[in-house]
């Protein structure tokens, strides 16, 4: 898994879209089908490394420039948003990332937090090996739905970027449950999903305009209230959220924080609900 798996160059080229639109149905009737690249392998390892080297750029910088949709990349906006919510204000000693892919978010988060341990769950063997070699991360066995090799209550930050937008709901829900399990008291849970505003109005039109019917994936809606509720039930409360680009529209990046057992007990003794964290920089999603 990795970010921007869901932006194949093929569908962004108007001529390719035209040719496939005209001849695709005919070829399918004749038994010829363009084999879709698995969602877990959407960023080609060899092609990306070769192109980045030719451009004289790091892998992360190359991919960000290639998929930039404005003056600030989705990565830049995500890091800025998390900083405004206070994620980098305290020590983050142990991190777990789901689907780091080419490692763009890994590189930036690792540099900001300088954790003692950084573990990953990545389905692509090529990217997994490359990340271990270049960043010294620990790779866990990835079954595509759990974080089975990570102990409960053991990480300060568990995060995923540009992953859940293309996964089936039950797979995403399974990862939510696992993220809630492994985060420690006071720790952070961060991810982006397609909430209702991400697939309404002009954003839905943007999807239709790309004629995505033959893409190897489709966007998956994850209800916002449901997401906030299932984490709240586990004492993990929304600290804030913000929108970030994902071609051809947006996702909502959500940052949650798990209440410490001490603050939860204090709130209970006072007759209140679980302690709620402040929401600096939170922008309500219309």
FIKOLNU-627148 format. One record per residue: x, y, z of N, C-alpha, C in turn; residue in three letters. Coordinates in steps of 0.1 Angstrom, whole numbers, plus 2048, in hexadecimal, padded with zeros to 3 digits. Layout:
XYZXYZXYZAla/...
END
This chain:
8087F480080080080080980C800Unk/8048177FA80B8247FB80282F7F5Unk/80683B7F87FF8477F48008487E5Unk/7F684E7DF7F58517D07F68447C8Unk/7F38387CE7F082D7C67E482F7BDUnk/7DC8387C17CF83A7BB7CF8457B1Unk/7DB8487AC7DC8537A17E484D795Unk/7E084278F7E783D7847E9847779Unk/7F58487737F78517687EE84F75DUnk/7EB84275B7E283F74F7D684774FUnk/7CF84775A7C284E75A7C385D75AUnk/7CF86275C7D187175C7D587674EUnk/7D886D7457DB8717377CF87172FUnk/7CA87C72A7BE87D7227BD873716Unk/7C987270F7C98697037C785B707Unk/7CD8577127CC8497177BD84671BUnk/7B78507227A984F7267A084E719Unk/7A385670F79B85570379C8486FCUnk/7A88436FA7AB8366F47A482B6FCUnk/7A682B7097A0820711791821711Unk/78C82D71177D82F71177782A704Unk/77E82C6F97798286EC77A8196E9Unk/7858136ED7888056E97877FB6F5Unk/7878017017867F870D77B7EE70DUnk/76E7F370B7637EA70B7647DF700Unk/7697E36F476A7D96E97747CF6EDUnk/7807D36F278A7C96F67857C0700Unk/77E7C570A7797BC71476F7B270FUnk/7677B670575E7AC6FF7657A16F8Unk/7717A56F377979B6EB7827936F5Unk/78179670278878E70B796794710Unk/7987A070B7A57A770F7A27B071BUnk/7A87AF7257A67B87317B37BD736Unk/7B47CB7377C07D173D7C17CD74CUnk/7CC7C674F7CE7C175D7D07CC766Unk/7C87CE7707C97D877A7D57D6783Unk/7DC7E07867E77DE7907E07DE79EUnk/7E47D47A67DF7D47B47E07E17BBUnk/7D67E47C37D67F07CB7E37F17D4Unk/7E77E57D97F37E57E18007E87DAUnk/8007E77CD80C7E97C580B7F57BBUnk/8037FF7BF7FF8097B480B8127B1Unk/8148157BA82081C7B682B8127B2Unk/82F8127A58398097A084680C7A6Unk/84C8027AC8598047B38648077A9Unk/8667FF79F87180179687080D78DUnk/86381078886181B780863828788Unk/85F82879586083479D86E8377A0Unk/87682D7A488482F7A788C83479BUnk/88982E79089083278388D841780Unk/88084478087C85277D88185C787Unk/88185979388786279D89686579BUnk/89D85A7988AB85B7968AE864789Unk/8A686277F8A88697728A5878775Unk/89B87B77E8988897818A188F78BUnk/8AA8877908B388D79A8AC8907A7Unk/8A28897AB89A88C7B789987F7C0Unk/8978827CC8948767D58878707D1Unk/8848647D587885D7D286C8657D7Unk/86C86A7E38618717E985F87E7E2Unk/8698867DF8688937D88628917CAUnk/8678867C38628837B68538817B5Unk/84F8787BF8418757BF8388817C3Unk/83D8887CC8358947D083389E7C5Unk/83E8A07BD83E8AA7B28358A47A7Unk/8358977A582D89179A81F89279DUnk/81B8917A980C8917AD80889D7B3Unk/8108A87B380C8B47B97FF8BA7B2Unk/7F68BF7BA7E98C57B57E88D37B8Unk/7F38D97BE7F28E77C28008EB7C7Unk/8008F77CD80D8FC7D28138F47DEUnk/8098EE7E680D8E57F18098D77EFUnk/8128CE7F080E8C07EE8068BA7F9Unk/7FF8AF7F77F78A88018008A580DUnk/80D8A180A81689E8158198AA81EUnk/81C8B581781F8C281E8138C6827Unk/8078C58217FB8C98287F88C0834Unk/7FB8B38327F98AA83D8028AD849Unk/80F8AF8468198B28508158BF857Unk/8128C985080E8D68568018D485FUnk/7F88CD85A7EC8CB8617EE8C486EUnk/7F68B986E7F98B287A8018BA884Unk/80A8C287F8128CB8878088D588FUnk/7FE8DA8877F58E488D7ED8DD898Unk/7EB8D08987E38C98A27EC8C58AEUnk/7F98C78AD8028C58B88088B78B8Unk/8078B08AD80C8A28AD81B8A18B0Unk/8238AC8AB8318AB8AC8368B28B9Unk/82D8B68C28318BE8CE8388B58D8Unk/8348A98D983A8A08E38428958DDUnk/84888D8E58508818E08488778DAUnk/84C8728CE8468678C785185C8C5Unk/8518528CE85D8498CE85A83C8C6Unk/84E8398C484B82D8BC8408308B3Unk/84282C8A683882F89B835823893Unk/82982288F82581788681D81D87AUnk/82181A86E81B81F86281581485AUnk/80981685580280C84C80381183EUnk/80980983580A80C827813818824Unk/81F81882882882482582C825817Unk/82B81A80F82E81A80183D81F7FFUnk/83E82A7F784B8307F4852837800Unk/84A83980B85083F81785184E817Unk/84885581084886381084486981EUnk/83986382383486883083D86383BUnk/84285783984C85184285885A844Unk/85E85E83986A867839867873841Unk/85C87A83F859887846856885855Unk/84E87B85784A87886585687386DUnk/85E86B86786A86686E874871871Unk/87587B86887E88686A879890875Unk/86C89187686689A88086689488EUnk/86388788F86288089C86E8798A1Unk/87787589888386D89C8808628A6Unk/8778598A287384F8AC87E8448AFUnk/87C83E8B98868338BD8838278B4Unk/8768258B08738198A886881E89EUnk/86981989185F81C88785C80F880Unk/85080B88184C7FE87B842800870Unk/8427F88668397FA85B8327ED857Unk/8267EE85281E7E384C81C7E783DUnk/8237E18348237E48268227D781EUnk/8187D78148157CB80C81F7C9801Unk/8257D47FC82E7D37F183C7CF7F6Unk/8417C37F184E7BE7F68597C77F2Unk/8587CC7E58637D57E08647E27E8Unk/8597E97EA85A7F57F285E7F2801Unk/8597E780685C7E381486B7E1816Unk/8717DA80D87F7D880E8877E580CUnk/8837ED8038897FA80188880380DUnk/87D80381387B80C81F88480782BUnk/8857FA82C88E7F483789C7F8835Unk/8A07F78288AE7FA8248B2809826Unk/8A88128228AB8208228A882882FUnk/89E82283789A82984289B82284FUnk/8A081584E8A280D85A89580A862Unk/88A80A85B87D80786287C7F7864Unk/8737F486D8707E586F8647E2868Unk/8657D785F8597D38588527C885FUnk/8457C986083C7BF8668357B785BUnk/8327AB85E82A7A385481C7A9852Unk/8197AC84680C7B38438027AA83DUnk/7F77A88437EC79F83E7E17A7837Unk/7E37B58377D97BD8307CD7C1838Unk/7CD7BE8457C17C284D7C47C485CUnk/7CF7BF8617D27C086F7E17C5871Unk/7E47C887E7F17CC8827F67C288CUnk/7F57B58897F67AA8928037A9899Unk/80E7AE89381B7AD89981F7B98A2Unk/8157C28A48187CD8AD8107CB8BAUnk/8167CD8C58107CB8D28067D68D5Unk/7FC7D28DD7F17DC8E17F77E78E9Unk/7F27F38E77F77FE8EF8068018EFUnk/80C8008E381A8008E282080C8DAUnk/8188138D281D81D8C981882B8CDUnk/8208358CA81D8438CD8158498C1Unk/8178438B58118488A980E83D89FUnk/80283B89B7FF8318907F8839886Unk/7FD8388797F784086F7F7839861Unk/7EF83F8587EE83A84A7E9845842Unk/7EF8468367EC85182D7E984C81FUnk/7DE8518197DA84D80B7D983E80AUnk/7D48388147D28298147C4825815Unk/7BC82A81F7AF8268227A582B817Unk/7A883581079F83A80679C82F7FBUnk/7A58267F97A281C7EF7A080E7F4Unk/79E80C80179C7FF80778D7FD80AUnk/7897F080977B7ED80D7787F181BUnk/76C7F381E7687F882B76D7EF837Unk/76A7E283576D7D984077C7D8843Unk/7847DA8387937DA83A7977E7842Unk/7917F283E7947FE8457907FD854Unk/7847F885677F7F78647887EE86CUnk/78D7E38667967DA86D7A37E2871Unk/7A87EA8687B47F286B7B17FC876Unk/7A58028767A180B8807A280488EUnk/79C7F888F79C7F189B7AB7EE8A0Unk/7B37EA8967C17E78997C97F489EUnk/7C67FF8977CD80B89B7C980F8A9Unk/7BC80E8AC7B88118BA7BE8078C4Unk/7C17FB8C07C77F18C97D57F48CCUnk/7DD7F88C37EC7F98C57F08078CAUnk/7E88118C97EC81E8CD7EC81F8DDUnk/7F68258E27F78268F17F08328F6Unk/7ED8329037E783E9097EF84B906Unk/7E78559017ED8618FD7F38618EFUnk/7F28568E87F78558DB7EE8598D0Unk/7F285A8C47EB8608B87E78558AEUnk/7DC8578A87D784F89D7D4858891Unk/7DA8578867D986087B7D785886EUnk/7CD85D8667CB8578597C2861851Unk/7C185E8447B786683B7AD85C835Unk/7A186083479685882E78E861826Unk/78585B81E77B86281676E86381EUnk/76C86F82476087182C756877822Unk/74A87A82773F87E81E74288B816Unk/74989581C74C8A181375689E808Unk/75E89380A76889080076188A7F3Unk/7558867F474E8807E97408877E6Unk/7408947E873489B7E67368A77DDUnk/72C8AC7D772D8B97CF7388B87C5Unk/7418C27C574B8C47BB7558B87BCUnk/7578B37C77618A87C975C89B7C1Unk/74F8987C274988D7BB74A88F7ACUnk/74789C7A874889F79A75789D795Unk/7608A079D76E89E799771890796Unk/76B88779E76D87979C76687478FUnk/75A87978C75387578075B87B774Unk/76188677576888C76A774884766Unk/77987C76F78587476C781867765Unk/77486476477085875D77784B763Unk/77684977177E83F778779831777Unk/77082E76E76982176E77281576CUnk/77D81776578680C76379380D76BUnk/79381677579E81677E79F809786Unk/7AB80778B7AE7FB7927A97FC7A1Unk/7A38077A479D8087B27918127B1Unk/78A8137BC77F81D7BD7808237CBUnk/77B8307CC77C8367D97718307E2Unk/77582F7EF76C8297F9768834804Unk/75B83680675783F81075783981EUnk/75D84182775C83D83575684883DUnk/74A84584274285084974A857854Unk/74A86485575186B85F74C86986DUnk/73F86A86F73A86887D73D85A882Unk/73C85087973E84387D74D841882Unk/75684787A76484687D76784D88AUnk/76285988D76586089975F8588A5Unk/7538528A274C84A8AD75383E8B1Unk/7588368A875E8298AC76B82C8B3Unk/7738368B077F8398B777B83F8C5Unk/7718478C676D84D8D37698428DCUnk/7628388D775E82D8E076A8268E6Unk/7768288E07828218E678B82C8EDUnk/7858388F078D8428F77978498EEUnk/7958498E179E84F8D879685A8D1Unk/79A8678D47918728D079787A8C5Unk/78E8808BD7938888B27998958B6Unk/7A68978B37AD8A38B67AB8AE8ABUnk/7A88A989F7A68B38947A78AC886Unk/7A28B387C7A38AD86F7A48B8864Unk/7A98B58587AA8BE84E7AA8B7840Unk/7A78BE8367A68B88297B48B9822Unk/7B78AE81A7C38AE8137C08A9804Unk/7C88AC7FB7C58A87ED7C88997EBUnk/7BF8937E37C18867DD7BA8867D0Unk/7C28857C57BD8857B87B287C7B6Unk/7A68817B07A488E7AB79D8987B4Unk/79C8947C179589D7CB79D89E7D8Unk/7978997E379D89B7F079A88E7F9Unk/7A188E80479D88580F79E88E81CUnk/79988882779988F8347A388883CUnk/7AD88F8417B788A84A7B288C858Unk/7B28828607AD88286E7B787E878Unk/7B98868827C388388D7BB88189AUnk/7BD8758A07B78728AC7C28708B7Unk/7BE8728C37C786F8CE7C08678D9Unk/7C785D8DE7C28558E97C485B8F6Unk/7B985C8FE7BA86290B7C2859914Unk/7CA85F91D7D28589277C9852931Unk/7CD8479377C58409417C284994DUnk/7CC8529507CB85B95B7C0865959Unk/7C086B94C7B68769497A9870948Unk/7A886394379B85D94279585A94FUnk/79E85595979985396679486096DUnk/79C86B96B79887797178B87C96CUnk/78887A95F77C87F95977087695FUnk/773869960769860966766864974Unk/77086797C76E86A98A76687798BUnk/76788098176088D98275288C97CUnk/74F87F97874187D973740881964Unk/74B88395D74A88794F74E87B946Unk/74E87E93975287493076187492FUnk/76686B92677586A92477A878920Unk/78687B92578D88892278E88A913Unk/78A89790F78B89B9017988A4900Unk/79F8A18F57AB8A98F37A78B68EBUnk/7AE8C18ED7AB8CD8E67AD8CB8D7Unk/7A78D48D07A78D28C17AD8DE8BAUnk/7BA8E18BC7C08ED8B67C08EB8A7Unk/7BC8F58A07BD8F58917B38ED88BUnk/7A98E789279F8DF88C7968E7884Unk/7948E387778B8EA86E77F8E186CUnk/7738E48707678DC86D7668D985EUnk/7628CD85B7608CA84D7518CC849Unk/74F8D583F7418D883C7398CC837Unk/
END
